[in-house]
């Protein structure tokens, strides 16, 4: 095969890949797929302004910061720190993370762990009546433990914990949105 024939064949292959890529991209749009975060979640009107507190009086733990950021960016909610404001209050009662051995090797050493994340919250209206009673959000993740790379494993555990916290926050937001749709249970 000559050089010009190879170039022509290579060009055809590139065109075919481009066409397949474009067809795949268009089919994603046609099936209803949307990138996460491209539209705001619709909170009910009574939750357009919220106060978020952390049980136990802790100032700004990671859970509170994550919840505040997510509510602002994903729902457009206005948040207030004014305790005297007559607005609904989302109270985060805390989070807990535990781990347990999920798998061991032939020598009896742990090779996989299961992380268990729990977050507790409730929501009251402006008058202090419960809209969402005390609830617990649970998220689990597995990770492999590499005894030869302990620092990497610790870093991975931290990333997983942050990811689980974000997932739990998104679940709370979905429950707040469901109030407006009449599906809060």
QUIRA-V189754 format. One record per backbone hydrogen bond with DSSP energy under -0.5 kcal/mol. NH is the residue of the N-H (numbers start at 1). CO is the residue of the C=O. E is the energy in kcal/mol with one decimal. If there is no record, write none. Layout:
nh = {NH,NH}
co = {CO,CO}
e = {E,E}
This chain:
nh = {6,7,8,9,10,11,12,13,14,15,16,17,18,19,20,21,22,23,24,25,26,27,28,29,30,31,32,33,38,41,43,47,48,50,51,52,53,55,55,57,65,66,67,68,69,70,71,72,73,74,75,76,76,77,78,80,83,85,87,88,89,90,91,91,92,92,93,93,94,96,98,100,102,103,105,108,111,112,113,114,115,115,116,117,117,118,119,120,121,122,123,124,125,128,131,132,133,135,137,139,141,143,145,146,147,149,153,154,155,156,157,158,159,160,161,162,163,164,165,166,167,168,169,170,171,172,173,174,175,176,177,178,179,179,180,180,181,182,182,183,184}
co = {2,3,4,5,6,7,8,9,10,11,12,13,14,15,16,17,18,19,20,21,22,23,24,25,26,27,29,28,35,74,41,44,45,78,88,80,90,53,92,54,61,62,63,64,65,66,67,68,69,70,71,71,72,71,48,50,81,82,85,49,124,51,89,122,53,90,91,120,120,118,116,114,112,112,109,105,103,103,143,100,113,141,98,115,139,96,137,94,135,91,132,89,129,125,123,123,131,121,119,117,115,113,111,144,145,146,149,150,151,152,153,154,155,156,157,158,159,160,161,162,163,164,165,166,167,168,169,170,171,172,173,174,175,176,176,177,177,178,179,178,178}
e = {-2.2,-2.3,-2.0,-2.3,-2.5,-2.2,-2.0,-2.1,-2.3,-2.2,-2.4,-2.4,-2.3,-2.5,-2.5,-2.4,-2.6,-2.6,-2.5,-2.5,-2.6,-2.1,-1.6,-1.5,-1.9,-1.3,-1.0,-1.8,-1.4,-3.7,-1.0,-2.0,-1.7,-2.8,-2.0,-0.5,-2.5,-0.5,-3.3,-1.5,-2.1,-2.6,-2.4,-2.5,-2.5,-2.4,-2.5,-2.1,-2.5,-3.0,-1.2,-0.8,-0.7,-1.5,-3.1,-2.3,-0.6,-1.2,-1.6,-0.6,-2.1,-2.8,-0.7,-2.6,-2.8,-0.6,-0.6,-2.7,-0.7,-2.6,-2.4,-1.7,-3.0,-1.6,-2.6,-1.7,-2.6,-1.6,-2.8,-3.0,-0.5,-3.5,-3.3,-0.5,-3.2,-2.6,-2.1,-2.3,-2.1,-1.8,-2.4,-2.4,-2.8,-1.7,-3.2,-1.8,-0.5,-2.8,-3.1,-2.4,-1.9,-2.3,-3.1,-0.6,-0.6,-1.7,-2.1,-2.4,-2.2,-2.4,-2.3,-2.1,-2.3,-2.6,-2.4,-2.1,-2.3,-2.7,-2.1,-2.3,-2.3,-2.4,-2.4,-2.3,-1.9,-2.0,-2.3,-2.3,-1.8,-2.2,-2.6,-2.0,-0.9,-0.6,-0.8,-0.7,-1.0,-0.6,-0.9,-2.8,-0.6}
